[in-house]
């Protein structure tokens, strides 16, 4: 049974991770893709800046993180 079963669970884990880097975080989407969750947050205070986090559905660990600065 996967650790992350719902989009809400995935968003909570991703938001906790992003809390280390950003004060402002607005959830844009959380979508299951096979054995992973893709979660996107707008982290821009004035302009839209999208941070993307990929989570392993079985472990809940961050497997990929793309900050708005890299994209």
PAMAR-984284 format. One record per atom (N, C-alpha, C, O, CB): residue number from 1; atom name; y negated, x, z negated. Coordinates in Angstrom, 3 decimals, padded with zeros to 6 digits. Glycine has a CB too. Layout:
BEGIN
NUM; CA; Y; X; Z .
...
***
This chain:
BEGIN
1; N; 001.190; 000.846; 000.000 .
1; CA; 000.000; 000.000; 000.000 .
1; C; -001.244; 000.884; 000.000 .
1; O; -001.340; 001.811; -000.804 .
1; CB; -000.004; -000.958; -001.226 .
2; N; -002.201; 000.609; 000.894 .
2; CA; -003.395; 001.457; 000.981 .
2; C; -004.303; 001.294; -000.234 .
2; O; -004.381; 000.229; -000.847 .
2; CB; -004.175; 001.134; 002.249 .
3; N; -004.978; 002.376; -000.554 .
3; CA; -005.951; 002.360; -001.637 .
3; C; -007.141; 001.482; -001.245 .
3; O; -007.645; 000.700; -002.051 .
3; CB; -006.419; 003.799; -001.977 .
4; N; -007.575; 001.624; -000.007 .
4; CA; -008.714; 000.842; 000.474 .
4; C; -008.173; -000.339; 001.273 .
4; O; -007.651; -000.164; 002.374 .
4; CB; -009.687; 001.718; 001.347 .
5; N; -008.297; -001.523; 000.723 .
5; CA; -007.760; -002.711; 001.385 .
5; C; -008.834; -003.566; 002.044 .
5; O; -008.541; -004.309; 002.980 .
5; CB; -007.000; -003.545; 000.393 .
6; N; -010.074; -003.471; 001.566 .
6; CA; -011.138; -004.326; 002.104 .
6; C; -012.345; -003.499; 002.537 .
6; O; -012.514; -002.348; 002.137 .
6; CB; -011.566; -005.368; 001.062 .
7; N; -013.163; -004.117; 003.355 .
7; CA; -014.399; -003.469; 003.797 .
7; C; -015.323; -003.208; 002.601 .
7; O; -016.044; -002.210; 002.577 .
7; CB; -015.120; -004.342; 004.855 .
8; N; -015.300; -004.089; 001.632 .
8; CA; -016.137; -003.917; 000.445 .
8; C; -015.714; -002.668; -000.337 .
8; O; -016.558; -001.918; -000.827 .
8; CB; -016.055; -005.170; -000.459 .
9; N; -014.403; -002.454; -000.447 .
9; CA; -013.906; -001.255; -001.134 .
9; C; -014.343; 000.007; -000.393 .
9; O; -014.787; 000.977; -001.008 .
9; CB; -012.365; -001.296; -001.254 .
10; N; -014.215; -000.015; 000.924 .
10; CA; -014.610; 001.139; 001.737 .
10; C; -016.107; 001.405; 001.600 .
10; O; -016.523; 002.557; 001.472 .
10; CB; -014.243; 000.909; 003.219 .
11; N; -016.911; 000.356; 001.625 .
11; CA; -018.362; 000.509; 001.503 .
11; C; -018.747; 001.077; 000.144 .
11; O; -019.658; 001.899; 000.053 .
11; CB; -019.060; -000.834; 001.723 .
12; N; -018.064; 000.650; -000.908 .
12; CA; -018.363; 001.151; -002.255 .
12; C; -018.068; 002.642; -002.365 .
12; O; -018.867; 003.394; -002.922 .
12; CB; -017.555; 000.377; -003.306 .
13; N; -016.935; 003.069; -001.843 .
13; CA; -016.575; 004.487; -001.885 .
13; C; -017.564; 005.315; -001.068 .
13; O; -018.023; 006.365; -001.518 .
13; CB; -015.140; 004.697; -001.360 .
14; N; -017.887; 004.841; 000.128 .
14; CA; -018.826; 005.569; 000.991 .
14; C; -020.219; 005.622; 000.371 .
14; O; -020.892; 006.650; 000.449 .
14; CB; -018.896; 004.914; 002.378 .
15; N; -020.656; 004.528; -000.241 .
15; CA; -021.985; 004.516; -000.856 .
15; C; -022.050; 005.479; -002.040 .
15; O; -023.070; 006.139; -002.243 .
15; CB; -022.351; 003.094; -001.311 .
16; N; -020.994; 005.566; -002.807 .
16; CA; -020.940; 006.526; -003.914 .
16; C; -021.055; 007.946; -003.385 .
16; O; -021.776; 008.769; -003.949 .
16; CB; -019.635; 006.361; -004.720 .
17; N; -020.342; 008.232; -002.300 .
17; CA; -020.426; 009.548; -001.671 .
17; C; -021.853; 009.842; -001.201 .
17; O; -022.376; 010.925; -001.460 .
17; CB; -019.450; 009.637; -000.487 .
18; N; -022.479; 008.895; -000.520 .
18; CA; -023.836; 009.099; 000.001 .
18; C; -024.886; 009.191; -001.093 .
18; O; -025.952; 009.769; -000.877 .
18; CB; -024.197; 007.981; 000.939 .
19; N; -024.605; 008.634; -002.257 .
19; CA; -025.547; 008.678; -003.372 .
19; C; -025.913; 010.088; -003.790 .
19; O; -026.955; 010.298; -004.412 .
19; CB; -024.979; 007.949; -004.543 .
20; N; -025.073; 011.055; -003.458 .
20; CA; -025.377; 012.459; -003.748 .
20; C; -026.503; 013.001; -002.869 .
20; O; -027.175; 013.967; -003.230 .
20; CB; -024.131; 013.309; -003.564 .
21; N; -026.699; 012.369; -001.716 .
21; CA; -027.621; 012.915; -000.727 .
21; C; -028.839; 012.039; -000.437 .
21; O; -029.887; 012.546; -000.038 .
21; CB; -026.889; 013.154; 000.536 .
22; N; -028.704; 010.733; -000.636 .
22; CA; -029.764; 009.813; -000.237 .
22; C; -030.059; 008.802; -001.335 .
22; O; -029.153; 008.307; -002.005 .
22; CB; -029.383; 009.091; 001.050 .
23; N; -031.341; 008.504; -001.505 .
23; CA; -031.758; 007.484; -002.466 .
23; C; -031.616; 006.103; -001.833 .
23; O; -031.129; 005.167; -002.468 .
23; CB; -033.221; 007.725; -002.935 .
24; N; -032.043; 005.984; -000.583 .
24; CA; -031.980; 004.708; 000.137 .
24; C; -030.691; 004.639; 000.930 .
24; O; -030.366; 005.561; 001.677 .
24; CB; -033.202; 004.531; 001.073 .
25; N; -029.943; 003.531; 000.768 .
25; CA; -028.693; 003.321; 001.506 .
25; C; -028.535; 001.835; 001.786 .
25; O; -028.469; 001.020; 000.866 .
25; CB; -027.465; 003.869; 000.710 .
26; N; -028.474; 001.491; 003.074 .
26; CA; -028.262; 000.090; 003.463 .
26; C; -027.015; 000.040; 004.353 .
26; O; -026.966; 000.684; 005.401 .
26; CB; -029.531; -000.505; 004.214 .
27; N; -026.023; -000.725; 003.930 .
27; CA; -024.784; -000.842; 004.684 .
27; C; -025.032; -001.500; 006.036 .
27; O; -025.659; -002.556; 006.123 .
27; CB; -023.749; -001.638; 003.888 .
28; N; -024.527; -000.855; 007.093 .
28; CA; -024.609; -001.427; 008.434 .
28; C; -023.275; -002.034; 008.848 .
28; O; -023.229; -003.152; 009.360 .
28; CB; -025.040; -000.362; 009.444 .
29; N; -022.175; -001.283; 008.622 .
29; CA; -020.858; -001.832; 008.943 .
29; C; -019.760; -001.029; 008.266 .
29; O; -019.926; 000.148; 007.946 .
29; CB; -020.637; -001.853; 010.459 .
30; N; -018.653; -001.690; 008.061 .
30; CA; -017.428; -001.057; 007.563 .
30; C; -016.293; -001.647; 008.391 .
30; O; -016.071; -002.858; 008.390 .
30; CB; -017.211; -001.298; 005.992 .
31; N; -015.587; -000.782; 009.090 .
31; CA; -014.593; -001.243; 010.056 .
31; C; -013.308; -000.419; 009.932 .
31; O; -013.347; 000.810; 009.873 .
31; CB; -015.153; -001.157; 011.493 .
32; N; -012.186; -001.110; 009.895 .
32; CA; -010.886; -000.441; 009.813 .
32; C; -010.489; 000.031; 011.200 .
32; O; -010.556; -000.728; 012.168 .
32; CB; -009.798; -001.386; 009.218 .
33; N; -010.073; 001.296; 011.292 .
33; CA; -009.587; 001.871; 012.542 .
33; C; -008.275; 002.583; 012.247 .
33; O; -008.275; 003.724; 011.785 .
33; CB; -010.638; 002.852; 013.173 .
34; N; -007.166; 001.919; 012.511 .
34; CA; -005.824; 002.433; 012.231 .
34; C; -005.680; 002.737; 010.739 .
34; O; -005.742; 001.822; 009.918 .
34; CB; -005.538; 003.704; 013.073 .
35; N; -005.491; 003.993; 010.382 .
35; CA; -005.302; 004.384; 008.983 .
35; C; -006.582; 004.913; 008.347 .
35; O; -006.526; 005.678; 007.384 .
35; CB; -004.215; 005.434; 008.882 .
36; N; -007.723; 004.514; 008.875 .
36; CA; -008.996; 004.993; 008.361 .
36; C; -010.039; 003.872; 008.373 .
36; O; -009.886; 002.857; 009.053 .
36; CB; -009.488; 006.192; 009.185 .
37; N; -011.080; 004.086; 007.613 .
37; CA; -012.235; 003.185; 007.606 .
37; C; -013.446; 003.958; 008.094 .
37; O; -013.703; 005.073; 007.641 .
37; CB; -012.489; 002.590; 006.182 .
38; N; -014.187; 003.369; 009.016 .
38; CA; -015.461; 003.915; 009.459 .
38; C; -016.548; 003.089; 008.798 .
38; O; -016.611; 001.871; 008.965 .
38; CB; -015.593; 003.900; 011.028 .
39; N; -017.405; 003.769; 008.042 .
39; CA; -018.476; 003.077; 007.331 .
39; C; -019.800; 003.694; 007.765 .
39; O; -019.950; 004.916; 007.782 .
39; CB; -018.288; 003.169; 005.774 .
40; N; -020.751; 002.844; 008.113 .
40; CA; -022.070; 003.313; 008.539 .
40; C; -023.136; 002.743; 007.622 .
40; O; -023.132; 001.559; 007.286 .
40; CB; -022.352; 002.918; 010.007 .
41; N; -024.048; 003.620; 007.226 .
41; CA; -025.186; 003.248; 006.399 .
41; C; -026.467; 003.716; 007.063 .
41; O; -026.507; 004.786; 007.671 .
41; CB; -025.059; 003.841; 004.981 .
42; N; -027.506; 002.915; 006.946 .
42; CA; -028.849; 003.350; 007.303 .
42; C; -029.397; 004.045; 006.068 .
42; O; -029.499; 003.435; 005.004 .
42; CB; -029.775; 002.140; 007.770 .
43; N; -029.750; 005.323; 006.202 .
43; CA; -030.257; 006.089; 005.065 .
43; C; -031.726; 006.465; 005.234 .
43; O; -032.277; 007.210; 004.424 .
43; CB; -029.427; 007.344; 004.872 .
44; N; -032.357; 005.950; 006.285 .
44; CA; -033.763; 006.253; 006.524 .
44; C; -034.667; 005.315; 005.747 .
44; O; -034.454; 004.103; 005.734 .
44; CB; -034.081; 006.171; 008.008 .
45; N; -035.661; 005.868; 005.110 .
45; CA; -036.589; 005.049; 004.335 .
45; C; -037.548; 004.317; 005.267 .
45; O; -037.781; 003.121; 005.095 .
45; CB; -037.375; 005.918; 003.330 .
46; N; -038.108; 005.021; 006.256 .
46; CA; -039.082; 004.418; 007.168 .
46; C; -038.503; 004.156; 008.554 .
46; O; -038.814; 003.142; 009.178 .
46; CB; -040.297; 005.311; 007.290 .
47; N; -037.671; 005.057; 009.029 .
47; CA; -037.031; 004.916; 010.336 .
47; C; -035.528; 004.817; 010.142 .
47; O; -034.976; 005.351; 009.180 .
47; CB; -037.389; 006.106; 011.271 .
48; N; -034.883; 004.137; 011.056 .
48; CA; -033.426; 004.000; 010.965 .
48; C; -032.757; 005.358; 011.204 .
48; O; -032.974; 006.001; 012.231 .
48; CB; -032.907; 002.950; 011.990 .
49; N; -031.950; 005.774; 010.242 .
49; CA; -031.168; 007.000; 010.339 .
49; C; -029.757; 006.652; 009.880 .
49; O; -029.549; 006.279; 008.725 .
49; CB; -031.796; 008.174; 009.475 .
50; N; -028.803; 006.771; 010.772 .
50; CA; -027.447; 006.311; 010.496 .
50; C; -026.566; 007.472; 010.031 .
50; O; -026.445; 008.494; 010.706 .
50; CB; -026.841; 005.646; 011.744 .
51; N; -025.960; 007.286; 008.868 .
51; CA; -024.955; 008.214; 008.352 .
51; C; -023.596; 007.556; 008.551 .
51; O; -023.425; 006.373; 008.259 .
51; CB; -025.209; 008.570; 006.831 .
52; N; -022.625; 008.327; 009.050 .
52; CA; -021.280; 007.800; 009.307 .
52; C; -020.271; 008.527; 008.428 .
52; O; -020.254; 009.755; 008.358 .
52; CB; -020.901; 007.948; 010.807 .
53; N; -019.433; 007.741; 007.760 .
53; CA; -018.415; 008.283; 006.876 .
53; C; -017.065; 007.731; 007.308 .
53; O; -016.917; 006.526; 007.512 .
53; CB; -018.715; 007.936; 005.387 .
54; N; -016.090; 008.605; 007.446 .
54; CA; -014.728; 008.199; 007.753 .
54; C; -013.903; 008.422; 006.501 .
54; O; -013.904; 009.512; 005.929 .
54; CB; -014.145; 008.989; 008.976 .
55; N; -013.191; 007.370; 006.075 .
55; CA; -012.368; 007.429; 004.869 .
55; C; -010.903; 007.228; 005.217 .
55; O; -010.571; 006.391; 006.056 .
55; CB; -012.821; 006.375; 003.848 .
56; N; -010.027; 007.990; 004.579 .
56; CA; -008.595; 007.791; 004.720 .
56; C; -008.228; 006.532; 003.937 .
56; O; -008.512; 006.444; 002.742 .
56; CB; -007.785; 009.043; 004.215 .
57; N; -007.608; 005.568; 004.590 .
57; CA; -007.288; 004.287; 003.956 .
57; C; -006.237; 004.438; 002.857 .
57; O; -006.204; 003.636; 001.923 .
57; CB; -006.797; 003.294; 005.003 .
58; N; -005.396; 005.437; 002.956 .
58; CA; -004.336; 005.635; 001.968 .
58; C; -004.826; 006.321; 000.696 .
58; O; -004.379; 005.995; -000.404 .
58; CB; -003.221; 006.445; 002.574 .
59; N; -005.746; 007.270; 000.851 .
59; CA; -006.180; 008.067; -000.300 .
59; C; -007.595; 007.742; -000.772 .
59; O; -007.938; 007.997; -001.926 .
59; CB; -006.097; 009.524; 000.039 .
60; N; -008.413; 007.184; 000.112 .
60; CA; -009.805; 006.917; -000.229 .
60; C; -010.701; 008.139; -000.107 .
60; O; -011.876; 008.087; -000.472 .
60; CB; -009.887; 006.382; -001.620 .
61; N; -010.157; 009.238; 000.403 .
61; CA; -010.928; 010.474; 000.532 .
61; C; -011.762; 010.467; 001.810 .
61; O; -011.371; 009.893; 002.826 .
61; CB; -009.993; 011.692; 000.518 .
62; N; -012.917; 011.119; 001.730 .
62; CA; -013.785; 011.281; 002.894 .
62; C; -013.140; 012.320; 003.802 .
62; O; -012.895; 013.453; 003.389 .
62; CB; -015.246; 011.709; 002.477 .
63; N; -012.869; 011.924; 005.040 .
63; CA; -012.264; 012.850; 005.993 .
63; C; -013.272; 013.369; 007.006 .
63; O; -013.059; 014.398; 007.647 .
63; CB; -011.116; 012.179; 006.713 .
64; N; -014.371; 012.640; 007.140 .
64; CA; -015.414; 013.062; 008.072 .
64; C; -016.738; 012.467; 007.622 .
64; O; -016.804; 011.324; 007.168 .
64; CB; -015.077; 012.631; 009.533 .
65; N; -017.795; 013.267; 007.756 .
65; CA; -019.128; 012.807; 007.402 .
65; C; -020.107; 013.342; 008.433 .
65; O; -020.212; 014.551; 008.638 .
65; CB; -019.522; 013.259; 005.965 .
66; N; -020.820; 012.431; 009.078 .
66; CA; -021.850; 012.831; 010.036 .
66; C; -023.184; 012.340; 009.505 .
66; O; -023.444; 011.140; 009.426 .
66; CB; -021.564; 012.260; 011.472 .
67; N; -024.022; 013.303; 009.143 .
67; CA; -025.339; 012.948; 008.635 .
67; C; -026.257; 012.658; 009.812 .
67; O; -025.969; 013.079; 010.933 .
67; CB; -025.920; 014.078; 007.741 .
68; N; -027.356; 011.949; 009.581 .
68; CA; -028.290; 011.659; 010.676 .
68; C; -028.870; 012.922; 011.291 .
68; O; -029.275; 012.908; 012.453 .
68; CB; -029.418; 010.777; 010.179 .
69; N; -028.917; 014.017; 010.535 .
69; CA; -029.472; 015.269; 011.039 .
69; C; -028.595; 015.904; 012.108 .
69; O; -029.082; 016.641; 012.965 .
69; CB; -029.668; 016.240; 009.901 .
70; N; -027.290; 015.612; 012.052 .
70; CA; -026.331; 016.225; 012.987 .
70; C; -026.209; 015.421; 014.270 .
70; O; -025.922; 015.986; 015.325 .
70; CB; -024.955; 016.357; 012.333 .
71; N; -026.418; 014.139; 014.200 .
71; CA; -026.156; 013.260; 015.342 .
71; C; -027.188; 013.377; 016.421 .
71; O; -027.094; 012.695; 017.441 .
71; CB; -026.080; 011.845; 014.897 .
***
